[in-house]
Amino acid sequence: MAVSLRQSNGSGLPLAGDDDEACPVCKTTRYFNKDMEFRINTECYHRMCKTCVERIFKDGPNQCPYAGCHKTLRLRGFKAAYFGDLAVEREVDIRRRVATVFNNVEDDFESLDSYNDYLYMVECLTDDLVNGPEAARVRAEARLADWEAQHKAEIERNRRLAKESDEARQKRLAAEQETARQRRLQDLREEADEKATAARFREEMLDSLQSADVGHATEAVNKVILKKRGGQNHLGRGAAAAAALDPASALSIRGLRDKKAAAADAAAASNKPYDPYGGLDLAPQRVDLAPQRLAEYSSEWLDVTRSKHDYTVGGYSPDEYLTRALFEAFSGLGVFVDEEKDRVGKKAAAGGGGGGGGAVDMDDSS
């Protein structure tokens, strides 16, 4: 039985816009079979349902049922397509097959240019296999087979080295994950110990207050506090000694954020008033704009704006006017045009002496 295709691309594959709800071989649609699955074979990439594959190729190799396709297919060569576009599926499979044969790395070459030439040759061969005409495709297949036959030992060696590097990377990632897990467990144990210590301290405090004589409650509390401090110091010295003796404790990961310090900083920042400028000081440095200093500036019309309710009720503040006037008066005192001219001129001369320079236009309106 042969199936005719009305649309196809250069590779003989159905276009991406074809209806994928019906099997091109048996014409079964998903309306009648909700569980229908499609399979393709890497020999020709012609799509057909799983039922047709088992029916046609179960007894042994058979010819592809598509019209004009004379490929002999086997049941074990069929698979489910990963991509919706079969042209993309075919290109990915070809690139994967070429990569298993041409698996040299940069360290195998004497120079970067040689490695780039090798990559260019591999890409040209891959393009012939994917997009080339039939003659170019046959030549590329022959070159691929010849290279695989001549460099079989080298290909196997590179494949083994790549596998070893992957295993080493996986071991490193597993070790990092185990270290992080142990660190999390240690944090949980420390947190549980702190809670147990706090509960025990509270019980000791209540017992001491209950058994203390009348008028000696403060002494009992002080004894419990001193006992707690002594226990903490002892535990601290023991932990430091254990850390010094334990070689495994020498492992440290740089760049980890201190959670306790970050929590303390966040708590301290939350207690401060909100600052929209994030601590940036925008006050001028050449003049004092403190409110008490601005109040010393006196003039007839400024005194009126400070005293009359006609101005104060509307929200007018003479301090804002004084601040802007003083800022504009003193803002240019740190700019020395002559010195900047000399400095820029020297830079231009140095640049011109080095073989390149540009003209600098200066504004002499000052």
MARGU-72228 format. One record per residue (C-alpha): residue in one letter; z, y, x. Coordinates in steps of 0.02 Angstrom, whole numbers, plus 50000, padded with zeros to 5 digits. Each point is the difference from the previous one (the first is absolute). Example, Ala and Ser with C-alpha at 12.3 -4.5 7.8 and 13.67 -1.06 7.14 Angstrom:
MARGU-72228
A503904977550615
S499675017250069
This chain:
MARGU-72228
M500005000050000
A499505017050071
V500675017049954
S498915015550012
L500755016550054
R499265015849929
Q500925011550121
S500514997250180
N500275009650160
G499264997250171
S501164985250033
G499514991049841
L501715003549924
P500275006649824
L500305018449988
A501735006949969
G499475005949827
D499534982549937
D501004992649858
D501414989550075
E500624993249834
A498704986149989
C499564985850117
P498175001850057
V499814980950004
C500724993649836
K500025016949909
T501824997349947
T500915016349963
R501845004450005
Y499965001549811
F499914981049990
N500994996250159
K501415012050039
D500504990550158
M498275000050079
E500035002150189
F498525004150112
R499644992450170
I498815004550141
N499364990850153
T499855008550169
E498274992550023
C499165010649866
Y501395009449906
H499284995849829
R501325001049865
M500344986049875
C501484994149898
K501234986950060
T499424987549869
C498205000950062
V500564998150180
E500974984149962
R498614993349888
I498585002850123
F500834997050170
K501374987549959
D498954984750047
G499405007450165
P498905013550076
N498715007649885
Q498775014349994
C500545017149938
P499515001649815
Y499345017850024
A498115002049993
G499245002650172
C501584994650092
H499734983950099
K501714999550082
T500924983449998
L501795003049947
R501574989550007
L501535000549889
R501205004250142
G498995015650042
F500405008849836
K501375012949985
A500585014049885
A499305017250043
Y501285012750060
F498915015349972
G499105004549840
D498405004450095
L499294984150077
A499075010150131
V501675006250065
E500684982349992
R498544993750104
E500175013950130
V501874996850020
D499704981450026
I498635003450128
R501085012350095
R501444987750000
R498874986250068
V499285011450135
A501755005850050
T500554982150029
V498574997650124
F499975017150085
N501885001450025
N500085008550170
V501205014650024
E499935015550109
D501024991950139
D498614987250026
F498785013450062
E499945009750163
S499715017049918
L500095008549832
D498115002450000
S499734981350016
Y501184996949855
N499115013049893
D498324992050039
Y500724983349947
L500635007449835
Y498305008149970
M499124983450029
V501174991149879
E499765013449867
C498104999250016
L500054981149980
T501155001649849
D498845012849921
D498534988250022
L500974986249914
V500555011149857
N498555011849968
G498564993950107
P498404991749938
E499804981250004
A499254999750176
A501395010950072
R501294989549909
V499324983950077
R500015007650175
A501785006249977
E500584982949941
A499194992150153
R500845012550118
L501674996949916
A499824981250018
D499455001450182
W501475011350044
E501224988249916
A499304985050092
Q499985008450171
H501735008249988
K500944986849902
A501444998750125
E500175018950015
I499995002149810
E501374987049982
R501035008450138
N499875017149917
R500444992449831
R501554991950076
L500545016350084
A499775009649838
K501064987249909
E501365001450132
S500015019049988
D500134998849811
E501464987950017
A500875011650124
R499775014749881
Q500684989849856
K501504994750105
R500355018150047
L499915005449818
A501144985749950
A501255004950135
E499995018049942
Q500274994749820
E501434988550051
T500815014150100
A499875011749851
R500744986549887
Q501464997250118
R500295018750008
R500035001249810
L501224985449990
Q501115008450130
D500005016149897
L500474990249844
R501424991250093
E500655016550068
E499945007749827
A500944985249926
D501305001050139
E500245018549968
K500264997049814
A501244985950035
T500945010850126
A500105014449876
A500674988549864
R501274992450118
F500565017250059
R500235005449819
E501064984749962
E501075002850155
M500225018249952
L500594995349825
D501164986550067
S500765012150126
L500285013249868
Q500784987249884
S501204993250131
A500425016650083
D501675008349970
V500165015449894
G499475015350100
H499144989750138
A498284998049922
T499195011250131
E500664989350142
A499354984149918
V498285007649977
N499965005750181
K500434982550060
V498574992549901
I498785013150066
L500544996950180
K499814981449976
K498255002449931
R499495011050147
G500664987350124
G499014986149917
Q498415010550002
N500215003950186
H500284981550037
L498454995049903
G498985013450087
R500514994050173
G499664981949951
A498275004349934
A499575009950156
A500554985650112
A499014987449898
A498465011150007
A500185001550189
L500144981150022
D498674994949875
P498275000650082
A499144999649831
S500775016649957
A498945008250136
L498514999449882
S499695017149925
I498575007749904
R499625018050041
G499555012349866
L501104993049863
R500815013149891
D501905001250001
K500424996949818
K501805006350012
A499505016050089
A498585002949877
A501194997449854
A501265012150077
D498655013150029
A499374998049822
A501765001949931
A500315015550106
A498335007549945
S500384996849817
N501635009850014
K499125015450069
P499235013249886
Y498154998549966
D498935009350127
P498175002149949
Y499525004450180
G500814984550076
G501095009850120
L498625011650061
D500685017450039
L498765013449946
A501125014850042
P499255012450127
Q500774999250173
R499725018150054
V500995008549863
D501624996149910
L499694997749813
A501754995049950
P500555007249830
Q501415010050080
R498785007750124
L498735004249865
A501365008849901
E500215012350145
Y498245006849974
S500245015149889
S498785011949919
E500015010449843
W498814989349899
L500694983450066
D501755004949946
V499305003349826
T499274982549988
R501664992650056
S501065009549873
K498985002949842
H499974986349872
D498205004249956
Y499504991450164
T501344986750022
V499804992849825
G498154996950030
G500404990150157
Y499355012450128
S500804997950171
P499835013450134
D500424986950131
E498314991749971
Y499125016450032
L501015003150158
T499684982350062
R498125001749979
A499955017450077
L501014994750153
F498974984250022
E498375009849996
A500705013050120
F500594987550132
S498764985749977
G498785006350131
L501245004350137
G499784983250086
V498125001950019
F499365008250159
V498135002549986
D499705005150182
E500864984650067
E499034988949882
K498375008150054
D500394996550182
R500514982049964
V498464996449894
G498885008350128
K500704989150139
K499724984449895
A498215005249964
A499685003350185
A500714983150047
G498924991649870
G498455009150060
G500344994850179
G500064981849944
G498235000749934
G500375003949820
G500745014649911
G499865009949843
A500155018449957
V501635005349920
D499965014849882
M501585010450004
D500545012649871
D500435016650086
S500505008649840
S501834999150054
